[in-house]
């Protein structure tokens, strides 16, 4: 069997401030896509909520202001140039955004990501399942994390999509901390998992853990990759956004758990690696062979 490979890029974003225009943000994403192409990449992973500042840090009561952070369709006129460039360069991408959907006569909001193939066509959608934070205003916090107020828990499960002959899954930010995320994606056959995140260095409720933020991020991603024999591409929104430092350390991780590419700034930065999917089999067929070695009858407590 010949090696199946993908030249993969991660496009880390520096901070997006509240006043930054969609046009300016899109120009940055397009510049990173061009850089990825110039390095031979055929797919680029962008962060969670990549089209706006991370608005759940604010308690917003004005509905029109809140809705300005959401996308009602994807693509839409404001982001169409990124899709057009994708088709022109033949570079696919993953991107996260706030989704406003009208389903069953209801207005629904999700923290969403999509997979776009090299023709600029959406081939998969994921809605974030593990929402952190809180739904009520907590003014004693230095900043809010109102994801539970502004989003519903994802209702699509952890699907895996075929893209350019590869099996690709998605997760978003806090999902990476939960081992069930990786296992379900692994059981669903993912060869590559795309992950976007916006993670503050400070955790107001457990400040004693703040110096461990990058460690916990990398630990989760490397363990998920190794224990499920998959490649992982993780893209940060990094840097000082609206006064608060976000973690960088965007990375590409091999199925062995090794970091093969790592960002070294907290600005817009492209990292690349060649993913050889034959390496997945080293783990999947020998160390973590699900069919031969899993004992799911002993794991029932996980689902109860």
C-alpha positions in Angstrom: 0.0 0.0 0.0 1.5 3.3 -1.1 1.9 6.0 1.5 -0.9 8.5 1.7 0.3 11.9 2.5 -1.1 15.4 3.0 0.8 18.6 3.1 -0.9 20.3 6.0 -0.8 23.9 7.3 -2.1 25.6 10.5 -2.8 29.3 10.3 -2.5 30.7 13.8 -4.2 34.1 14.2 -2.9 36.8 16.3 -5.5 38.8 18.4 -8.6 40.2 16.9 -9.8 43.4 18.6 -13.4 44.4 18.9 -13.0 47.2 16.4 -11.3 45.1 13.7 -13.4 44.9 10.5 -14.4 41.7 8.9 -12.6 42.9 5.8 -9.3 43.2 7.7 -9.7 39.9 9.4 -10.5 38.2 6.1 -7.4 39.7 4.5 -5.2 38.2 7.2 -6.8 34.7 6.7 -6.3 35.0 2.9 -2.6 36.1 3.4 -2.0 33.0 5.5 -3.8 30.8 2.9 -1.4 32.2 0.2 1.6 31.5 2.5 0.4 27.9 3.1 0.0 27.4 -0.7 3.5 28.8 -1.3 4.9 26.1 1.1 3.1 23.4 -0.9 0.2 22.9 1.5 -3.2 21.7 0.3 -5.2 22.3 3.5 -5.0 24.9 6.2 -6.5 24.9 9.7 -7.8 28.2 11.1 -8.9 28.9 14.7 -12.2 28.8 16.6 -14.3 32.0 16.2 -11.8 33.1 13.5 -13.9 35.9 12.1 -14.5 38.0 15.2 -13.0 38.9 18.6 -14.0 36.3 21.2 -17.2 37.9 22.2 -18.3 35.5 25.0 -15.9 37.5 27.2 -18.5 40.3 27.3 -22.0 40.4 28.8 -24.0 41.7 25.8 -27.7 42.6 26.2 -28.3 44.3 22.9 -29.6 41.7 20.5 -28.5 43.5 17.4 -24.9 43.9 18.7 -24.8 40.2 19.7 -26.1 39.0 16.3 -23.4 41.0 14.6 -20.9 38.4 15.8 -22.8 35.5 14.1 -22.9 34.1 10.6 -26.3 33.2 9.2 -24.9 31.2 6.3 -21.6 29.8 5.2 -20.3 31.0 2.9 -21.9 34.5 2.9 -20.9 37.7 1.1 -18.5 38.9 3.8 -16.4 35.7 3.7 -16.9 34.7 0.1 -13.4 36.0 -0.9 -11.8 33.3 1.3 -13.8 30.6 -0.4 -13.0 32.0 -3.8 -9.3 32.0 -3.0 -9.6 28.5 -1.7 -10.9 27.4 -5.1 -8.3 29.5 -7.0 -5.3 28.1 -5.0 -6.8 24.6 -4.6 -6.3 24.8 -0.8 -9.0 23.5 1.5 -9.5 24.8 5.0 -11.1 24.4 8.4 -12.5 27.4 10.1 -14.5 28.2 13.3 -17.3 30.8 13.6 -20.4 31.7 15.6 -23.4 30.2 13.8 -27.0 31.6 13.9 -29.4 29.1 12.5 -33.1 29.1 11.9 -34.3 25.5 12.5 -37.7 24.2 13.2 -39.1 27.8 13.6 -36.5 28.6 16.2 -33.4 30.8 16.4 -30.5 28.6 17.4 -26.9 29.6 18.1 -23.8 27.3 17.9 -20.1 27.5 18.2 -19.4 25.9 14.8 -16.6 24.8 12.4 -16.7 23.6 8.8 -14.4 21.7 6.5 -14.0 23.2 3.0 -12.4 21.1 0.2 -9.9 22.3 -2.4 -12.7 23.4 -4.7 -14.0 25.8 -2.0 -17.0 23.6 -1.2 -18.3 23.0 2.3 -18.0 19.2 2.9 -18.6 19.0 6.7 -19.9 20.8 9.7 -19.4 20.4 13.5 -21.0 22.2 16.4 -19.0 22.4 19.7 -20.3 19.9 22.3 -18.3 20.7 25.4 -19.2 24.4 26.2 -17.2 25.8 29.1 -18.0 28.8 31.2 -21.4 29.9 32.5 -24.8 31.3 31.4 -25.3 34.0 34.0 -23.6 37.3 34.3 -20.8 37.1 36.9 -19.5 40.7 37.3 -16.9 39.8 39.8 -14.9 38.0 37.1 -12.2 40.0 35.3 -13.8 38.8 32.1 -16.8 36.6 31.4 -16.9 33.2 29.6 -20.6 33.3 28.5 -20.4 30.4 26.0 -23.3 28.7 27.8 -25.4 31.9 27.3 -24.5 32.5 23.7 -24.4 28.9 22.3 -26.3 25.7 22.6 -24.4 22.4 23.0 -23.7 20.9 19.6 -26.2 18.5 18.2 -24.3 16.9 15.4 -22.2 14.4 17.4 -18.6 13.9 16.3 -18.9 13.2 12.6 -16.0 12.2 10.4 -16.1 13.3 6.7 -14.3 12.1 3.7 -12.2 14.9 2.2 -9.8 14.4 -0.7 -9.7 10.7 0.1 -8.9 11.3 3.8 -11.1 10.8 6.9 -11.3 14.1 8.7 -13.0 15.0 12.0 -13.4 18.2 13.9 -13.5 19.5 17.5 -13.3 23.0 19.1 -11.4 24.3 22.0 -12.7 22.8 25.3 -13.6 19.6 23.5 -9.9 18.8 23.4 -9.7 18.4 27.2 -12.2 15.5 27.1 -10.9 12.1 26.2 -14.3 11.0 25.0 -14.0 13.5 22.1 -10.9 11.9 20.7 -12.1 8.3 21.3 -15.4 8.9 19.5 -13.6 10.5 16.6 -11.2 7.6 16.6 -14.0 5.1 16.6 -15.6 7.0 13.8 -12.4 6.5 11.8 -10.8 9.9 11.8 -7.3 10.0 10.4 -6.9 13.7 11.0 -8.7 15.9 13.5 -8.8 19.7 13.0 -9.0 21.8 16.2 -9.4 25.5 16.6 -9.2 27.3 20.0 -9.3 30.6 21.8 -7.9 29.9 25.2 -7.0 32.6 27.8 -3.8 32.1 29.8 -5.6 33.2 33.0 -8.3 31.0 34.5 -10.0 33.4 37.0 -11.5 30.5 39.1 -8.2 28.5 39.3 -5.4 31.1 38.9 -3.0 28.6 40.4 -3.3 26.6 37.1 -2.6 29.6 34.8 1.1 28.8 34.3 0.0 25.3 33.1 -2.3 26.5 30.4 0.0 25.7 27.5 1.1 22.4 29.1 -2.5 21.3 29.5 -3.3 22.2 25.9 -0.4 20.2 24.5 -0.9 17.3 26.9 -4.5 17.0 25.7 -3.7 17.1 22.0 -0.7 14.8 22.2 -2.6 12.2 24.3 -5.6 12.4 21.9 -3.4 11.8 18.9 -1.4 8.9 20.4 -4.2 7.0 22.1 -6.3 7.1 18.9 -3.6 6.8 16.3 -4.5 10.0 14.5 -2.9 13.2 13.2 -4.1 16.5 14.9 -3.8 20.0 13.6 -4.5 22.6 16.3 -4.9 26.4 15.5 -4.9 29.1 18.1 -6.2 32.6 18.3 -3.2 33.9 20.2 -1.8 37.1 21.7 -3.3 40.0 23.7 -6.9 40.3 22.6 -8.9 43.1 24.3 -6.4 43.2 27.2 -6.2 39.4 27.8 -3.5 37.1 26.7 -4.5 34.0 24.7 -2.5 30.9 24.4 -0.5 30.2 21.3 1.3 26.9 20.7 -0.6 26.0 17.5 0.7 22.6 16.5 0.6 19.6 14.2 0.9 16.3 16.2 1.7 12.9 14.7 -0.1 9.7 15.7 2.8 8.9 17.9 2.0 11.9 20.0 5.1 13.8 18.7 4.8 17.5 17.9 6.1 17.8 14.4 5.3 21.5 14.0 4.8 24.2 16.7 4.2 27.9 16.4 6.7 30.2 18.2 4.9 33.5 18.1 1.6 34.8 19.4 0.9 36.5 16.1 -0.4 35.5 12.7 1.8 32.5 11.9 1.7 29.6 9.5 3.3 26.3 10.4 3.4 23.3 8.1 4.1 19.5 8.1 3.7 16.5 5.8 1.2 14.1 7.3 2.0 10.5 6.3 -1.2 8.6 7.0 0.6 5.3 6.9 1.9 6.2 10.3 -1.6 6.0 11.7 -1.5 2.2 11.1 1.5 1.8 13.3 -0.6 2.8 16.3 -4.1 1.5 15.1 -2.9 -2.0 14.1 -0.5 -2.7 16.9 -0.7 -0.6 20.1 -4.3 0.6 20.1 -6.1 -1.9 17.9 -9.7 -1.1 18.8 -11.1 -4.3 17.5 -8.7 -6.7 19.2 -8.0 -4.9 22.5 -10.8 -2.6 23.5 -13.1 -4.0 26.3 -16.2 -1.8 26.0 -18.3 -3.9 28.4 -16.0 -2.6 31.1 -16.5 1.0 30.1 -20.3 1.3 30.5 -19.9 3.8 33.3 -18.6 6.3 30.8 -22.0 6.6 29.1 -24.2 6.4 32.2 
